[in-house]
Amino acid sequence: MGEKHPTADMTVELLDPTRIRSLLYVQVKSTTLRYNGLETGRKLRVDITADDIENLKCYPGPTDLVGIDADKDRGFLVGVTSTVYGPINGLSTRHPLNCRNIRALWAEVDAYWNSASRPIPMATTAFTP
């Protein structure tokens, strides 16, 4: 208990899935280093290694990266799919961690686990980098 998983920091289980137990694997990166870029190209300054990305792709279900701006208490979400490669130097701020995106993530994870084919890693996500 309390030990950190080698790559994923959390395993999240959906509350009230439509049919079957549904899990999501998450790696969380927190920083006080601020941002790079402007507007749609803005990125939170966190680093994710190529090894971590490849390891996340091997998890038996949906995997996501969450970047936390520790100074502003804001989070951002990026899905890991077969087309995501590392290293990642900066996490997109296109998908803030808010109620709307949490609901969309819930629906995406629930749909994944209720589909007949469950590709590992996921082929698509609404939370592209």
C-alpha positions in Angstrom: 0.0 0.0 0.0 1.2 3.5 -0.8 3.8 2.4 -3.2 4.1 4.2 -6.5 3.6 2.2 -9.7 6.6 2.3 -12.0 5.0 4.5 -14.7 1.3 5.2 -13.9 0.8 7.3 -10.7 -2.9 6.3 -10.4 -5.4 3.7 -11.4 -8.8 5.4 -11.6 -12.0 3.3 -11.6 -15.1 4.9 -13.1 -18.1 5.4 -10.8 -21.3 4.0 -12.1 -20.0 2.5 -15.4 -22.7 1.5 -17.9 -21.8 -2.2 -18.0 -18.5 -3.4 -16.7 -15.7 -2.3 -14.4 -13.8 0.5 -16.2 -10.3 1.7 -15.4 -8.0 4.5 -16.5 -4.3 4.7 -15.9 -2.8 8.2 -15.2 0.6 9.7 -14.9 0.6 13.0 -13.1 3.3 15.7 -13.6 3.3 18.8 -11.4 5.4 21.9 -12.0 6.0 25.5 -11.0 7.9 26.2 -14.2 5.0 28.0 -15.9 4.3 27.7 -19.7 5.9 27.9 -23.1 4.1 29.3 -26.2 0.9 31.3 -26.7 -2.8 30.5 -27.0 -3.5 27.2 -28.8 0.2 26.3 -28.8 0.6 26.9 -25.1 2.2 24.1 -23.1 2.8 23.5 -19.4 6.5 23.0 -18.8 6.7 19.3 -17.8 8.9 16.6 -19.1 7.7 13.0 -19.9 10.4 10.6 -21.0 10.1 8.4 -24.1 10.3 5.3 -21.9 7.4 6.5 -19.8 5.3 7.1 -23.0 6.1 3.6 -24.3 5.4 2.0 -20.9 2.1 3.8 -20.7 1.2 2.4 -24.1 1.5 -1.1 -22.7 -1.1 -0.7 -19.9 -4.2 -2.8 -20.5 -6.6 0.1 -20.9 -6.9 3.8 -21.5 -3.9 5.9 -20.3 -3.7 9.7 -19.8 -1.2 12.3 -18.8 -2.2 15.0 -16.4 -0.1 18.1 -16.0 -0.6 20.3 -12.9 0.3 24.0 -12.6 1.1 23.9 -8.9 1.1 27.7 -8.7 -2.3 28.3 -10.2 -4.0 25.0 -9.1 -4.9 24.1 -12.7 -4.6 20.8 -14.5 -4.5 19.7 -18.1 -5.3 16.4 -19.7 -3.6 14.6 -22.7 -4.6 11.1 -23.8 -1.9 8.5 -24.7 -2.6 6.7 -28.0 -0.6 4.7 -30.5 0.4 7.9 -32.3 1.9 9.7 -29.2 5.7 9.5 -28.9 8.1 10.8 -26.4 9.9 12.5 -25.0 7.3 15.2 -24.4 8.7 18.5 -23.4 5.6 20.5 -22.5 2.0 19.3 -22.0 -0.7 20.9 -24.2 -3.2 23.2 -22.3 -6.0 22.5 -24.9 -7.8 20.2 -22.5 -8.2 21.8 -19.0 -9.1 19.5 -16.2 -12.6 20.7 -15.7 -16.1 19.3 -15.2 -16.9 19.2 -19.0 -13.7 17.3 -19.8 -14.0 15.0 -16.9 -17.4 14.0 -18.1 -16.1 13.5 -21.7 -13.2 11.4 -20.3 -15.6 9.3 -18.3 -17.7 8.7 -21.5 -14.5 7.8 -23.5 -13.2 5.4 -20.9 -16.7 3.8 -20.5 -17.1 3.4 -24.3 -13.6 1.8 -24.5 -14.4 -0.9 -21.9 -17.8 -1.6 -23.5 -16.5 -2.0 -27.0 -15.8 -5.4 -28.6 -12.3 -4.5 -29.5 -10.0 -2.8 -27.0 -6.8 -1.8 -28.7 -3.8 -1.4 -26.6 -2.8 1.4 -26.7 -6.0 3.2 -27.5 -6.2 4.2 -31.2 -8.0 7.5 -30.7 -8.9 10.0 -28.0 -10.6 13.4 -27.7 -7.7 14.6 -25.6 -5.0 14.8 -28.3 -1.8 16.6 -27.5 
